[in-house]
């Protein structure tokens, strides 16, 4: 939307109509010619980034696989200006469009014994819905996230090993998602995964 455009590079020919900026067409351009274009626009949407996930997969002798993820997130959008008042924030339901109050995480349909906690203990401000093909978690951090603010938490659950562990004779194959759906359109900066196999595995 050009109403939110602060400025843009005007390389002729260009055209600005309603919410669209169009460059070109360009002809008779020498090969490998470069010209930098930039568009500066206002966007108060929340930009949530996963800065790090450490995923631990523990395969048990007893038909269970335990998953635990230590997740660090940061609001990488426009930074909050001025002081923050939780009271004012809670009174005005239309305030804070750029803040992140909650987001949806998706787990496998067979996930059980789900927990969501941080260094202070269990975080009870979450909801879990069992869908046909997945488990949907509505995660709500202890505080809303504004630009530059961070949060970290641990999310864990169990799944039955027969859904992910295959074997032929003495050979076993573990086949599961490398990473869960943390939130829509997620960007992950750093991802570490560790697998713990049963004692005696070779």
VEXTOR-730811 format. One record per residue: x, y, z of N, C-alpha, C in turn. Coordinates in steps of 0.02 Angstrom, whole numbers, padded with zeros to 5 digits, always signed. Example, Ala and Ser with C-alpha at 12.3 -4.5 7.8 and 13.67 -1.06 7.14 Angstrom:
+00660-00284+00390+00615-00225+00390+00660-00165+00390/+00642-00112+00354+00684-00053+00357+00645+00002+00394/
***
This chain:
+00043-00059+00000+00000+00000+00000+00044+00062+00000/+00038+00104-00051+00082+00162-00056+00067+00214-00002/+00011+00209+00034-00002+00256+00088+00051+00248+00143/+00079+00188+00149+00130+00177+00200+00201+00185+00173/+00208+00202+00108+00274+00211+00079+00301+00279+00100/+00359+00279+00132+00392+00341+00153+00432+00370+00095/+00467+00327+00060+00507+00350+00002+00525+00289-00040/+00545+00301-00102+00568+00246-00144+00613+00275-00199/+00658+00233-00224+00704+00254-00277+00665+00265-00342/+00676+00322-00372+00640+00340-00433+00686+00331-00493/+00688+00269-00518+00728+00253-00577+00680+00252-00636/+00686+00299-00682+00640+00305-00738+00651+00250-00789/+00598+00223-00819+00528+00239-00805+00502+00201-00745/+00459+00234-00707+00424+00202-00651+00354+00230-00648/+00310+00196-00614+00241+00217-00609+00214+00200-00540/+00177+00246-00511+00147+00235-00445+00072+00246-00451/+00034+00191-00446-00039+00194-00451-00068+00156-00392/-00112+00190-00355-00144+00159-00296-00090+00128-00251/-00095+00063-00240-00049+00030-00195+00009-00004-00229/+00024+00015-00292+00075-00021-00330+00127+00027-00358/+00191+00009-00349+00246+00044-00381+00274-00003-00434/+00276+00020-00497+00299-00021-00552+00361+00011-00583/+00414-00029-00591+00475-00007-00625+00478-00038-00694/+00504+00001-00743+00515-00025-00810+00455-00012-00855/+00454-00039-00915+00506-00084-00941+00570-00047-00961/+00625-00084-00958+00690-00055-00977+00715-00090-01039/+00743-00052-01085+00770-00081-01147+00838-00052-01161/+00874-00085-01205+00942-00064-01225+00987-00054-01165/+00985-00102-01120+01027-00100-01060+01090-00142-01072/+01147-00114-01056+01210-00151-01064+01211-00210-01015/+01236-00267-01038+01238-00327-00996+01274-00313-00930/+01250-00343-00876+01277-00338-00809+01272-00269-00778/+01231-00226-00806+01219-00160-00777+01180-00169-00712/+01200-00133-00660+01166-00137-00595+01141-00069-00574/+01084-00068-00541+01057-00006-00512+01020-00025-00448/+01038+00005-00394+01007-00011-00330+00939+00022-00324/+00890-00018-00303+00822+00007-00290+00806-00003-00217/+00773+00045-00187+00751+00036-00117+00682+00065-00108/+00643+00032-00066+00576+00056-00048+00574+00059+00027/+00560+00117+00054+00554+00126+00127+00480+00135+00143/+00454+00088+00182+00383+00091+00199+00371+00076+00272/+00316+00100+00296+00298+00090+00367+00261+00024+00373/+00283-00017+00421+00250-00081+00433+00253-00096+00507/+00196-00092+00540+00193-00105+00612+00174-00177+00628/+00176-00220+00578+00160-00291+00590+00212-00321+00637/+00191-00369+00678+00241-00402+00721+00285-00449+00680/+00350-00445+00690+00397-00489+00656+00429-00533+00709/+00406-00594+00714+00432-00640+00765+00483-00686+00732/+00542-00691+00762+00597-00732+00736+00618-00783+00788/+00628-00845+00767+00657-00895+00811+00732-00886+00806/+00764-00861+00859+00836-00850+00856+00875-00914+00868/+00845-00961+00905+00879-01026+00917+00828-01078+00939/+00836-01138+00912+00799-01197+00936+00851-01252+00950/+00847-01281+01009+00886-01341+01024+00836-01397+01034/+00836-01445+00989+00786-01499+00989+00820-01564+01011/+00793-01594+01063+00819-01657+01090+00768-01712+01076/+00790-01765+01042+00748-01822+01027+00777-01882+01065/+00739-01909+01111+00762-01965+01152+00720-02027+01137/+00753-02077+01107+00719-02139+01088+00725-02189+01146/+00669-02214+01169+00668-02259+01227+00662-02332+01204/+00685-02378+01249+00674-02449+01238+00600-02467+01240/+00561-02425+01274+00493-02444+01294+00439-02417+01248/+00456-02406+01184+00404-02388+01136+00385-02314+01137/+00429-02272+01162+00413-02201+01168+00471-02159+01140/+00454-02102+01111+00504-02052+01091+00486-01987+01125/+00532-01960+01164+00521-01897+01200+00555-01841+01161/+00517-01788+01149+00542-01729+01113+00543-01671+01162/+00599-01635+01164+00603-01574+01204+00638-01521+01163/+00607-01462+01159+00636-01407+01122+00646-01347+01167/+00706-01320+01167+00720-01257+01201+00719-01203+01147/+00672-01158+01152+00658-01111+01098+00669-01039+01122/+00707-01001+01082+00717-00930+01096+00686-00890+01039/+00643-00843+01056+00611-00801+01005+00625-00727+01019/+00624-00688+00965+00634-00616+00972+00587-00580+00924/+00557-00526+00948+00517-00483+00904+00567-00438+00868/+00576-00450+00803+00627-00414+00765+00597-00357+00724/+00536-00337+00741+00504-00281+00707+00524-00214+00738/+00486-00163+00723+00500-00095+00748+00503-00095+00825/+00553-00063+00852+00563-00062+00924+00512-00017+00958/+00493-00036+01019+00446+00002+01059+00478+00068+01080/+00442+00124+01072+00467+00189+01094+00432+00207+01159/+00469+00232+01207+00440+00253+01270+00430+00194+01318/+00403+00209+01377+00393+00157+01428+00334+00112+01412/+00334+00053+01442+00279+00006+01433+00239+00001+01498/+00173+00007+01492+00128+00000+01550+00083-00060+01537/+00090-00113+01577+00047-00171+01569-00026-00153+01581/-00037-00108+01629-00106-00087+01645-00138-00054+01584/-00104-00005+01554-00131+00029+01495-00140-00019+01437/-00093-00065+01430-00095-00113+01375-00157-00158+01381/-00172-00179+01443-00229-00224+01454-00296-00186+01449/-00296-00121+01464-00357-00083+01461-00378-00068+01389/-00329-00055+01346-00344-00037+01276-00334-00099+01232/-00390-00131+01213-00386-00193+01174-00365-00181+01102/-00365-00118+01080-00345-00103+01012-00272-00081+01008/-00241-00073+01066-00171-00050+01065-00124-00108+01051/-00065-00091+01032-00014-00141+01022-00023-00186+00962/-00041-00158+00903-00047-00202+00845+00020-00234+00826/+00074-00201+00846+00140-00228+00830+00166-00276+00882/+00128-00287+00935+00150-00334+00987+00127-00404+00972/+00162-00453+00999+00142-00523+00993+00114-00545+01060/+00049-00559+01061+00017-00583+01122+00020-00659+01126/+00011-00691+01069+00011-00765+01067+00023-00788+00996/+00036-00852+00989+00044-00881+00923+00029-00956+00926/+00015-00984+00868-00005-01055+00865+00054-01099+00845/+00066-01151+00885+00117-01201+00871+00081-01266+00854/+00109-01303+00807+00078-01366+00786+00123-01424+00803/+00094-01475+00835+00130-01536+00854+00098-01596+00818/+00133-01653+00817+00103-01713+00785+00038-01733+00820/-00006-01765+00783-00072-01785+00809-00066-01832+00869/-00012-01872+00872-00004-01920+00926+00032-01892+00987/+00047-01827+00986+00084-01796+01042+00043-01802+01107/+00077-01821+01161+00044-01827+01226+00091-01800+01280/+00065-01791+01340+00105-01766+01397+00141-01701+01379/+00105-01656+01348+00134-01593+01324+00148-01546+01383/+00206-01514+01384+00221-01464+01435+00252-01402+01402/+00240-01345+01434+00262-01279+01410+00285-01241+01471/+00350-01227+01477+00375-01194+01537+00437-01152+01521/+00455-01111+01569+00517-01072+01564+00555-01080+01629/+00605-01036+01640+00646-01043+01701+00607-01030+01765/+00549-00997+01759+00507-00984+01818+00459-01041+01832/+00453-01089+01787+00407-01145+01797+00357-01151+01741/+00303-01187+01755+00251-01201+01705+00217-01136+01684/+00204-01128+01619+00168-01070+01593+00097-01093+01579/+00050-01069+01619-00019-01094+01614-00062-01056+01564/-00034-01003+01534-00073-00962+01486-00069-00991+01416/-00087-01054+01409-00087-01086+01343-00148-01130+01337/-00168-01143+01276-00225-01187+01263-00205-01240+01213/-00229-01301+01223-00213-01356+01178-00278-01383+01148/-00278-01391+01082-00336-01419+01047-00314-01480+01007/-00350-01534+01015-00336-01595+00979-00375-01593+00913/-00340-01589+00858-00371-01591+00792-00364-01661+00763/-00394-01672+00705-00392-01738+00675-00320-01759+00656/-00283-01712+00626-00216-01728+00601-00159-01695+00639/-00175-01660+00692-00122-01623+00728-00146-01603+00797/-00099-01580+00837-00114-01549+00902-00096-01475+00894/-00143-01432+00910-00132-01360+00903-00125-01328+00972/-00070-01294+00981-00057-01259+01044-00061-01184+01032/-00101-01150+01072-00102-01077+01071-00057-01054+01128/+00004-01035+01111+00054-01016+01162+00050-00941+01175/+00047-00924+01238+00044-00854+01259+00103-00842+01307/+00153-00804+01285+00210-00790+01330+00186-00754+01393/+00229-00752+01443+00211-00720+01507+00197-00645+01498/+00225-00615+01446+00215-00544+01433+00212-00534+01357/+00177-00482+01333+00175-00470+01261+00245-00452+01236/+00260-00470+01175+00325-00456+01146+00320-00396+01099/+00360-00345+01114+00366-00286+01071+00434-00289+01036/+00444-00245+00987+00507-00243+00950+00568-00243+00994/+00613-00290+00983+00675-00295+01022+00668-00339+01084/+00606-00358+01102+00596-00399+01162+00606-00473+01144/+00629-00512+01195+00643-00583+01185+00606-00625+01236/+00599-00688+01219+00570-00737+01265+00602-00804+01250/+00607-00846+01301+00631-00913+01290+00590-00961+01333/+00581-01021+01307+00540-01070+01342+00559-01140+01320/+00532-01188+01356+00543-01259+01340+00475-01290+01324/+00472-01327+01270+00411-01361+01249+00429-01435+01239/+00390-01479+01271+00405-01550+01265+00343-01592+01258/+00352-01652+01232+00296-01699+01223+00323-01768+01208/+00280-01818+01209+00297-01887+01192+00257-01909+01132/+00287-01953+01092+00251-01986+01037+00269-02060+01038/+00224-02104+01014+00241-02175+01012+00293-02190+00959/+00341-02232+00975+00396-02244+00929+00375-02282+00866/+00321-02321+00870+00301-02360+00811+00282-02315+00751/+00267-02251+00764+00250-02206+00709+00312-02179+00673/+00370-02183+00706+00430-02151+00679+00491-02196+00674/+00489-02254+00707+00547-02298+00709+00532-02361+00668/+00574-02373+00617+00565-02430+00573+00626-02476+00581/+00615-02541+00572+00673-02586+00576+00666-02645+00529/+00724-02670+00509+00729-02730+00468+00786-02770+00498/+00769-02823+00533+00821-02862+00567+00851-02821+00623/+00917-02812+00621+00952-02773+00672+00961-02700+00652/+00935-02680+00595+00944-02611+00572+00881-02570+00586/+00892-02510+00613+00836-02466+00631+00842-02400+00594/+00784-02371+00578+00782-02306+00544+00733-02261+00582/+00757-02204+00604+00715-02154+00637+00696-02102+00586/+00632-02094+00574+00609-02046+00522+00556-02001+00553/+00576-01938+00565+00528-01889+00592+00548-01819+00569/+00503-01772+00581+00517-01703+00560+00579-01676+00595/+00619-01639+00557+00678-01608+00587+00657-01553+00635/+00602-01519+00619+00581-01462+00660+00505-01457+00658/+00475-01438+00714+00403-01429+00717+00383-01360+00691/+00319-01351+00680+00291-01287+00659+00286-01244+00722/+00332-01197+00732+00331-01155+00792+00277-01101+00785/+00276-01066+00728+00223-01019+00712+00224-01007+00637/+00171-00976+00611+00165-00965+00538+00223-00922+00512/+00246-00937+00452+00298-00898+00418+00361-00889+00461/+00379-00942+00497+00435-00935+00543+00502-00931+00507/+00546-00892+00537+00616-00888+00516+00657-00914+00574/+00702-00961+00561+00744-00990+00613+00816-00971+00598/+00848-00936+00645+00917-00916+00636+00967-00972+00651/+00954-01009+00704+01000-01063+00724+00960-01123+00748/+00979-01182+00722+00943-01243+00740+00993-01297+00758/+00985-01327+00816+01028-01382+00839+00983-01441+00857/+01000-01500+00833+00961-01559+00852+01008-01612+00880/+00985-01645+00933+01023-01699+00965+00978-01759+00971/+01006-01818+00958+00968-01880+00963+01001-01925+01014/+00963-01948+01063+00987-01996+01113+00957-02063+01097/+01000-02112+01084+00978-02179+01067+00979-02224+01129/+00941-02278+01128+00941-02323+01186+01010-02352+01201/+01021-02370+01263+01085-02399+01283+01097-02463+01243/+01159-02470+01219+01177-02529+01180+01171-02519+01106/+01145-02462+01084+01139-02449+01011+01209-02441+00982/+01217-02465+00921+01283-02460+00889+01275-02435+00817/
***
